[in-house]
């Protein structure tokens, strides 16, 4: 399986506020206070806020993992070191040209180092940056909001997980499954976004609907993450389609979102029994819920749950269920730290020829993200993986130290 997701959550967490209007705070001596600002390079002497005022924002983040398989897995005591860098530029057409509702984004992404998943042997991928080395012009898309943001269209090269199958309250976990359900076959996400067109609608009462059609040729081994639109315009059998409908709501001042999605890939799939199918499809459910929010402090508890199901005649994973919580400000005097606990289980296909020894793989993860400065976080993480890969390996215990720096 492909590594499951781009580390969108890690990027957001390290980068602090979503906009780039960050002022360098001044210490008692009149110099910029590097430890308190939101990005390492600050406002670049006023260049960053000046660009933002004209609609142009910049973002860059580096994420590095060092892991040890303490016990079990494919390679007990093995270590892995790797890093990922993402850098992007975004243009607000209203501020830049007076054209309301438009957003243009371009970004680069590079991953280098070890693929620690080879040592653990797990199918859910315990580190969401694990991949083979890649450098890519990762995204180039334009989104246009219309009719007072009730409708939008987005087209270009883009990561489907930015708009579909995500849970906001799972974005801090290292395991890939909280990114999106691993039952979604050939999902056009990290490390292979794809050329696509997507439509979005905000409906009355907090309901929403969205749908997208993506180049699905990664199923055939093509690296859509390093390619342009040629495959999207070529073969009708290589389309990945996805739709999601849901509801955003507030109960007792606590917000939530539930979404139900359906996906279909129109490629050719080989069945485990040797036959073929001309498509595969599945469903997923996502749920985000704010569980507690102390308005007098930073303390908050947020939870998520997921479900996914696929055709076990062609998919290694028949179903997936996951849930977890993220706690902000759990430790006194550490208001920006985040603590997380989650469990994710996948059931292997029992179709004739699938060949799995075990019925399921279950990953349990706990972490504590330490916000060292406004622009740097350190995240010690522990995962216990039951039946990694479903082929008879011993249960794996993996520790990881992740570092995140926002530039």
C-alpha positions in Angstrom: 0.0 0.0 0.0 1.0 3.6 -0.5 1.9 5.6 2.6 -1.5 6.9 3.6 -1.4 10.7 3.8 0.4 14.0 3.5 1.2 15.5 6.9 -1.3 18.3 6.6 -1.8 18.3 10.3 1.8 18.5 11.1 2.2 21.4 8.7 -0.7 23.3 10.3 0.6 22.7 13.8 4.1 23.8 13.1 3.0 26.8 11.2 0.8 28.3 13.9 -1.9 30.7 12.5 -3.1 30.0 9.0 -2.3 33.4 7.7 1.2 34.8 7.2 0.7 38.1 8.9 3.1 37.4 11.8 4.9 40.3 13.5 8.3 39.8 15.1 7.8 40.5 18.9 10.5 42.7 20.4 12.4 41.8 23.5 13.5 44.2 26.3 16.7 45.0 24.4 14.8 46.1 21.3 15.7 43.0 19.2 13.3 40.6 17.6 12.3 37.8 20.0 12.9 34.7 17.9 11.4 32.3 20.5 7.9 33.8 20.5 7.2 34.5 16.9 5.2 32.0 14.8 7.8 31.3 12.1 11.6 31.0 12.3 12.3 33.6 9.7 9.6 36.0 11.0 8.2 38.8 8.9 11.5 39.3 7.0 11.8 43.0 7.9 8.2 43.7 6.9 8.3 41.9 3.6 5.9 39.1 4.7 3.1 41.4 5.9 3.6 43.7 2.9 3.2 40.8 0.6 0.1 39.6 2.5 -1.5 43.0 2.2 -1.2 42.4 -1.6 -2.7 38.9 -1.4 0.5 36.9 -1.5 1.4 34.5 1.4 4.3 32.1 1.8 4.6 29.0 3.9 7.3 26.4 4.5 7.6 23.6 7.0 10.2 20.9 7.7 9.2 17.7 9.4 11.7 15.1 10.6 11.2 11.7 12.2 13.7 9.4 14.0 12.2 6.0 14.9 13.2 2.8 16.7 11.4 -0.5 16.5 11.8 -1.6 20.1 10.4 -5.1 19.6 8.6 -7.2 17.0 7.8 -6.1 13.5 9.9 -7.0 10.4 13.2 -5.7 11.8 13.4 -5.6 15.6 15.7 -2.8 16.9 15.9 -1.2 13.5 16.2 2.6 13.3 14.9 5.0 10.6 15.7 8.7 10.1 13.9 10.8 7.4 12.6 14.3 6.7 10.0 16.0 4.6 9.9 19.6 3.4 6.9 21.4 2.0 7.0 25.0 0.7 4.2 26.9 -0.9 2.9 30.2 -2.2 -0.7 31.3 -2.2 -2.4 34.2 -3.9 -5.7 35.8 -2.9 -7.0 37.4 -6.1 -9.3 39.8 -4.2 -6.4 41.5 -2.5 -4.1 41.2 -5.5 -6.4 42.2 -8.4 -9.7 43.1 -6.9 -11.1 39.7 -8.2 -13.2 38.3 -5.3 -13.3 34.7 -4.3 -10.2 33.4 -6.1 -7.3 31.5 -4.6 -4.2 30.2 -6.5 -1.7 27.9 -4.8 1.6 26.3 -5.9 3.8 24.1 -3.7 6.9 22.0 -3.6 7.3 18.8 -1.6 10.4 16.6 -0.9 10.9 13.5 1.1 14.3 11.9 1.8 15.7 9.3 4.1 14.6 5.9 5.4 11.2 4.3 5.0 10.6 3.2 8.5 7.5 1.3 7.5 9.7 -1.4 6.1 11.0 -2.1 9.5 7.7 -2.3 11.3 5.9 -4.3 8.6 2.5 -2.7 9.3 0.0 -2.0 6.6 -1.4 1.1 8.1 2.0 2.9 8.0 3.0 4.2 11.5 4.7 7.4 10.2 2.6 9.4 7.7 5.7 10.8 6.0 7.2 7.4 5.1 7.7 6.9 1.4 10.4 6.3 -1.2 12.5 9.5 -1.8 10.7 12.0 -3.9 11.0 15.6 -5.0 7.9 17.1 -6.7 6.2 20.2 -7.8 3.4 19.0 -5.5 0.4 21.2 -6.3 -0.8 23.9 -8.6 -4.5 24.6 -8.3 -7.0 27.4 -8.5 -10.2 27.7 -6.5 -13.1 30.1 -7.2 -15.8 30.8 -4.7 -19.1 32.0 -6.1 -22.5 33.2 -4.8 -21.3 34.5 -1.4 -19.2 31.3 -1.0 -22.1 29.0 -1.3 -20.6 27.3 -4.3 -17.0 26.8 -5.4 -15.0 25.1 -8.1 -11.4 23.9 -7.8 -9.2 22.6 -10.6 -5.5 21.8 -11.1 -3.1 19.4 -9.5 -4.2 18.8 -6.0 -4.2 16.5 -3.0 -7.7 14.9 -2.6 -7.2 14.5 1.2 -7.3 18.3 1.6 -11.0 18.2 0.7 -12.2 14.6 1.2 -12.1 11.8 3.9 -10.2 13.9 6.5 -10.8 14.3 10.2 -9.6 17.6 11.6 -9.2 16.2 15.1 -6.9 13.5 14.0 -4.3 15.8 12.3 -1.7 15.5 15.0 -1.2 11.7 15.0 1.8 10.2 13.2 0.0 7.0 12.1 -1.4 7.4 8.6 -4.9 6.1 9.2 -6.3 9.2 11.0 -5.4 11.0 7.7 -7.9 9.0 5.7 -9.2 5.5 5.8 -6.7 3.0 4.3 -9.6 1.2 2.7 -9.7 3.9 0.0 -7.8 2.4 -3.0 -5.4 4.5 -5.0 -6.5 7.7 -3.2 -4.8 10.7 -5.0 -3.0 11.9 -1.9 0.6 12.0 -0.6 2.9 11.3 -2.3 0.8 11.3 -5.5 -1.7 14.2 -5.8 -3.3 14.3 -9.2 -4.9 16.6 -11.8 -8.5 17.0 -10.9 -11.7 19.1 -10.8 -13.8 19.4 -7.7 -17.1 21.1 -6.9 -18.2 22.3 -3.4 -21.6 23.5 -2.2 -22.7 24.9 1.2 -26.3 24.0 1.7 -28.9 25.3 4.3 -28.7 24.3 7.9 -25.0 23.6 8.0 -25.1 20.8 5.4 -22.6 20.5 2.6 -21.8 18.5 -0.5 -18.7 18.1 -2.5 -17.5 15.9 -5.4 -14.3 15.4 -7.4 -12.9 13.6 -10.4 -9.1 12.8 -10.3 -6.5 11.2 -12.4 -6.3 7.7 -11.0 -3.4 6.4 -13.0 -1.3 5.9 -9.9 -3.1 2.5 -9.7 -0.9 1.5 -12.7 2.3 2.6 -11.1 2.5 6.0 -12.6 3.8 8.7 -10.2 1.0 11.3 -10.6 2.8 13.4 -8.0 5.6 14.1 -10.4 3.5 14.5 -13.5 1.1 16.9 -15.1 -2.4 16.6 -16.6 -1.6 14.2 -19.5 -2.9 11.1 -17.9 -6.0 12.9 -16.7 -6.9 13.7 -20.3 -5.9 10.3 -21.7 -7.7 7.1 -20.6 -11.2 7.0 -19.2 -10.4 3.8 -17.3 -8.1 5.7 -15.0 -10.5 7.9 -13.1 -10.9 8.2 -9.4 -14.2 9.8 -8.4 -15.3 10.7 -4.9 -18.3 12.5 -3.3 -19.0 13.5 0.2 -22.1 15.0 2.0 -22.3 16.0 5.6 -23.4 18.3 8.3 -21.6 20.9 10.4 -23.3 21.7 13.7 -23.0 23.2 17.1 -24.5 21.7 20.3 -24.0 23.6 23.6 -21.3 25.7 22.0 -19.4 22.6 20.9 -18.9 22.2 17.2 -18.9 19.0 15.2 -19.0 17.6 11.7 -20.1 14.3 10.3 -19.5 13.3 6.7 -20.4 10.3 4.5 -18.4 9.6 1.4 -18.5 7.3 -1.6 -15.5 6.6 -3.9 -15.1 4.7 -7.1 -12.0 3.8 -9.2 -12.7 2.9 -12.9 -9.4 1.1 -13.4 -8.8 -2.6 -14.0 -8.4 -4.6 -10.8 -7.1 -8.1 -10.3 -9.2 -10.2 -7.9 -7.4 -12.4 -5.4 -8.9 -15.5 -7.1 -7.3 -14.5 -10.4 -10.3 -12.9 -12.1 -10.6 -9.2 -13.0 -13.0 -6.4 -12.3 -13.3 -3.2 -14.3 -13.8 -1.0 -11.2 -13.7 -0.9 -7.4 -15.7 1.2 -4.9 -16.2 1.8 -1.3 -17.6 4.0 1.4 -16.3 6.0 4.4 -17.7 7.9 7.3 -15.8 10.7 9.2 -16.8 12.4 12.5 -15.2 15.4 14.3 -16.5 16.5 17.6 -15.4 19.1 20.2 -15.9 17.4 23.5 -14.9 20.1 26.0 -13.7 23.7 25.7 -12.8 25.7 28.8 -13.3 29.3 27.6 -11.3 30.6 30.6 -8.1 28.7 29.5 -6.6 26.9 26.6 -7.8 23.5 27.8 -9.8 21.7 25.2 -10.7 18.1 24.3 -11.5 17.2 20.7 -12.4 13.7 19.3 -12.8 11.9 16.0 -14.1 8.7 14.6 -13.7 7.0 11.2 -15.1 4.0 9.3 -14.3 2.7 5.9 -15.3 -0.3 3.8 -14.0 -1.7 0.5 -14.5 -4.6 -1.9 -12.5 -7.4 -0.3 -12.3 -9.3 -3.5 -9.7 -6.8 -4.8 -8.7 -4.8 -1.6 -6.3 -6.1 1.0 -8.4 -4.3 3.6 -12.1 -5.1 3.9 -12.9 -2.5 6.6 -11.4 0.0 8.9 -12.5 1.7 12.1 -10.6 4.3 14.1 -11.2 6.8 16.9 -9.1 9.1 19.1 -8.9 12.3 21.1 -6.6 15.3 21.1 -6.2 17.3 24.4 -4.8 20.9 24.3 -3.3 22.4 27.4 -3.4 19.2 29.5 -0.3 20.3 31.5 -0.4 23.4 33.6 1.7 26.3 32.2 1.9 24.4 28.8 -1.2 25.9 27.1 -0.1 25.1 23.5 1.0 21.5 24.0 -1.2 18.8 22.6 -1.6 15.2 23.9 -3.2 12.5 21.8 -4.5 8.9 22.1 -6.1 6.8 19.3 -6.7 3.3 18.1 -7.2 2.2 14.5 -8.1 -1.3 13.3 -8.2 -2.7 9.8 -9.7 -6.1 8.9 -7.9 -8.0 6.2 -9.7 -9.6 3.3 -10.6 -13.2 3.7 -11.4 -13.7 0.0 -9.9 -16.9 -1.5 -6.3 -16.2 -2.5 -5.8 -13.1 -0.2 -3.4 -15.1 1.9 -3.5 -13.2 5.2 -2.7 -15.2 8.3 -4.3 -12.8 10.8 -7.8 -11.3 10.7 -6.8 -7.8 11.6 -4.1 -5.3 12.4 -4.6 -2.8 15.2 -2.5 0.3 15.9 -2.6 2.1 19.3 -0.8 5.5 19.5 -0.1 8.0 22.2 1.9 11.2 21.8 2.7 14.5 23.5 3.5 17.5 21.2 5.7 20.0 23.0 5.5 23.5 21.6 9.1 24.5 22.2 8.7 27.9 20.5 6.1 29.6 18.4 7.7 28.0 15.3 9.1 24.7 16.6 7.5 21.6 18.1 8.9 18.3 19.3 6.6 15.2 19.5 7.6 12.0 21.3 5.3 9.2 20.1 4.7 5.6 21.0 2.8 3.0 18.9 1.8 -0.6 19.7 0.9 -2.5 16.6 -0.9 -5.8 16.9 -0.5 -8.3 14.0 1.6 -5.9 11.8 0.9 -6.7 8.1 -1.3 -9.7 9.0 1.4 -12.2 8.0 2.4 -13.6 11.3 4.9 -11.0 12.5 5.3 -10.4 16.3 3.4 -7.4 17.7 5.6 -4.2 17.1 6.5 -1.5 19.6 7.7 1.7 17.9 8.9 4.9 19.4 9.4 8.1 17.3 10.6 11.6 17.9 9.2 14.0 15.4 10.4 17.6 15.0 8.5 20.3 13.2 9.8 23.7 12.2 7.7 26.4 10.4 9.7 28.9 8.4 
